[in-house]
Every structure is written in structure tokens, then in C-alpha cells.
Amino acid sequence: MSRILNSIVAVCPDMGIGKNGNLPWHPIRLSNEFKHFQKMTMTPLVEGKKNVVLMGRKTWFSIPAANRPLKNRINIVLSRELNTAPEGAHYLASDFSSALHLLDSSELEKQVDQVWIIGGSAVYKVGKIMQYIRMISEESCDTEDWSNGCWKFSCAIRGINSILK
């Protein structure tokens, strides 16, 4: 089945997405962005279906345990290291291709509406698609830049400032 993959990520002006294994910004500074993230990834376009959030192992474990799994979404974790889905995750896939096959399985095919790639950098690289990219603020990052030209930029998002003060 052909499926559109969406990605959502917050980036610095230099296109970095992380620093020292975390976001480069304090979470309180991102409250509007988190609301937008939640709205986009949680709201299916087709009534009765759910969206999928597809993320790497490190992204999964960066989410506070109290917030895992991300509610009202099917959570799929990608990991070459884990043998079973981490506690709370709905599914585990060993690689991106396996995750796509899982989406087409009889178990998920009729349940799934939109698929959202939510990180980290290795998953974004493999997914090679960006629907929403935000320029947040001037912060230094050590997780690579995404300026290689293979992304579609859509920076004008109503209700979210381009630069946080």
C-alpha cells in the first residue's frame, strides 16, 4: 500500500535538532510547539482511525515515562538493539523497512491513518521527508544539520512564532 510519511521536528537555524542527547531548548520554551506537535500527530484525518508515531529507541526513552506511550496514537519504536518492544510501546521494528511492512500488516492496515516520523536523527535520515520544519532559536547543536536539500520546508505555522524570545 502506498502511504504518505509525515515528519515533524524542531530545528535550530543551523538545522541542528539536538545537543548532548537532548533538545537544545528547555521544554518550557516549547509549550506552543508541543501543543502543535500533539495536535498534528494525534488528530487523524479519517474518523475511527489512529495516527502512528514512528520513533527511534533514543527518542522513545527521552520521553518521560509518565508520558509513554504518546496517548491516542500507535507508538512504533525502531531499534536494532532491542528484542522486544519497550514497556508501553505498541510495536517494535528492527528497521525502517520493517516498520513500513508492519504498517501494511492485516493487524494495522485498517487502523492507521497518518504516519508521523518524530525522531531521532537516524530515523529522519532514513525517512528522507520533512513536512514541517521549525526554526526555533539560536542555539548551538551537535546533532547534524539537515540542509542537504532533500526536505520540503513549511515554516509558516499559525499560532507558532518562528523564533522564541
C-alpha positions as CSV (number, residue, x, y, z in Angstrom):
1,M,0.0,0.0,0.0
2,S,1.2,3.5,-0.8
3,R,1.4,5.7,2.3
4,I,2.4,9.3,2.9
5,L,5.0,9.7,5.6
6,N,5.0,12.9,7.6
7,S,7.8,14.2,9.8
8,I,7.7,16.8,12.5
9,V,10.8,18.3,14.1
10,A,12.0,21.4,15.8
11,V,15.3,22.7,14.5
12,C,17.7,25.5,15.1
13,P,18.5,28.0,12.4
14,D,21.6,25.9,11.5
15,M,19.2,22.9,11.1
16,G,20.5,21.2,14.2
17,I,18.0,19.1,16.2
18,G,19.8,18.1,19.4
19,K,22.6,18.8,21.8
20,N,24.1,16.3,24.3
21,G,21.3,13.8,23.6
22,N,18.5,16.3,24.4
23,L,16.6,19.0,22.7
24,P,18.7,22.2,22.5
25,W,15.9,24.2,24.3
26,H,14.3,23.9,27.7
27,P,10.9,22.2,27.3
28,I,9.0,25.1,28.9
29,R,10.1,27.3,26.0
30,L,8.4,24.9,23.6
31,S,4.9,24.8,25.1
32,N,3.2,26.1,21.9
33,E,5.4,23.8,19.8
34,F,4.4,20.8,22.0
35,K,0.7,21.7,21.5
36,H,1.2,21.9,17.8
37,F,3.1,18.6,17.8
38,Q,0.3,17.0,19.8
39,K,-2.4,18.3,17.6
40,M,-0.7,17.3,14.4
41,T,0.4,13.8,15.5
42,M,-2.8,13.0,17.4
43,T,-5.5,14.2,15.1
44,P,-6.4,11.6,12.4
45,L,-7.9,12.9,9.1
46,V,-10.2,9.8,8.9
47,E,-12.7,9.2,11.7
48,G,-12.3,5.9,13.5
49,K,-8.6,5.6,12.7
50,K,-5.4,6.4,14.6
51,N,-2.2,8.1,13.7
52,V,1.1,6.3,14.1
53,V,4.2,8.0,15.7
54,L,7.4,6.3,14.5
55,M,10.5,7.0,16.5
56,G,13.9,5.6,17.3
57,R,14.8,4.0,20.6
58,K,16.6,7.0,22.0
59,T,13.6,9.2,21.2
60,W,11.3,6.8,23.0
61,F,13.4,6.8,26.1
62,S,13.8,10.6,26.0
63,I,10.0,10.9,26.6
64,P,9.3,11.0,30.3
65,A,8.0,7.5,31.4
66,A,4.7,9.1,32.6
67,N,4.1,10.3,29.0
68,R,4.8,7.0,27.3
69,P,3.2,5.8,25.1
70,L,2.1,9.0,23.4
71,K,-1.6,8.8,24.0
72,N,-4.2,8.3,21.3
73,R,-1.5,7.3,18.8
74,I,0.0,4.0,17.8
75,N,3.6,4.1,19.0
76,I,6.2,2.2,17.0
77,V,9.8,2.2,18.2
78,L,12.7,1.4,15.8
79,S,15.7,-0.4,17.3
80,R,18.4,-2.7,16.1
81,E,19.4,-3.4,19.7
82,L,16.1,-4.3,21.4
83,N,14.5,-7.7,21.0
84,T,11.1,-6.8,22.4
85,A,9.0,-3.6,22.4
86,P,9.9,-1.3,25.3
87,E,7.3,-1.2,28.1
88,G,4.4,0.9,26.8
89,A,5.3,0.9,23.1
90,H,2.8,-0.8,20.9
91,Y,5.2,-2.2,18.4
92,L,8.9,-2.7,17.8
93,A,10.5,-2.7,14.4
94,S,14.2,-3.6,13.7
95,D,14.5,-1.0,10.9
96,F,12.6,1.5,8.8
97,S,11.6,-1.1,6.1
98,S,10.2,-3.4,8.8
99,A,8.2,-0.6,10.2
100,L,6.7,0.1,6.8
101,H,5.8,-3.6,6.4
102,L,4.2,-3.5,9.8
103,L,2.0,-0.6,8.8
104,D,0.7,-2.7,5.9
105,S,0.1,-5.8,8.0
106,S,-3.5,-7.0,8.4
107,E,-3.3,-6.0,12.1
108,L,-2.6,-2.3,11.4
109,E,-3.6,-1.6,7.8
110,K,-7.2,-0.8,8.6
111,Q,-6.4,1.1,11.9
112,V,-3.8,3.5,10.6
113,D,-4.4,7.0,9.2
114,Q,-1.4,9.3,9.1
115,V,2.2,8.2,9.9
116,W,4.4,10.7,11.7
117,I,8.2,10.3,12.0
118,I,9.1,12.1,15.2
119,G,12.9,11.4,15.5
120,G,15.7,11.0,16.1
121,S,18.2,11.9,13.6
122,A,18.8,8.4,12.2
123,V,15.1,7.9,11.6
124,Y,14.8,11.3,9.9
125,K,17.7,10.4,7.7
126,V,16.1,7.2,6.6
127,G,12.7,8.7,6.2
128,K,14.0,11.5,4.0
129,I,10.9,13.5,4.2
130,M,10.0,16.6,6.3
131,Q,6.6,18.1,6.2
132,Y,7.0,20.6,9.0
133,I,10.3,22.2,10.0
134,R,10.5,24.9,12.5
135,M,13.3,27.4,13.1
136,I,13.2,27.8,16.9
137,S,16.1,29.9,18.1
138,E,19.8,30.5,18.0
139,E,21.2,27.5,19.9
140,S,24.3,25.5,19.2
141,C,23.6,21.9,18.3
142,D,25.8,18.8,17.9
143,T,23.3,16.7,16.1
144,E,23.8,17.2,12.4
145,D,22.4,19.7,10.1
146,W,19.6,18.9,7.7
147,S,20.4,21.4,5.0
148,N,21.2,18.9,2.3
149,G,18.2,20.0,0.1
150,C,16.1,16.9,0.4
151,W,13.5,18.4,2.7
152,K,10.3,20.3,2.0
153,F,10.1,23.4,4.2
154,S,6.8,24.7,5.6
155,C,7.7,27.2,8.3
156,A,4.6,29.4,8.4
157,I,2.5,27.7,11.1
158,R,-0.4,29.6,12.5
159,G,0.0,30.3,16.3
160,I,3.6,29.4,16.5
161,N,6.3,32.0,16.4
162,S,9.2,31.5,14.1
163,I,11.7,32.4,16.8
164,L,11.2,32.1,20.5
165,K,12.2,35.0,22.7
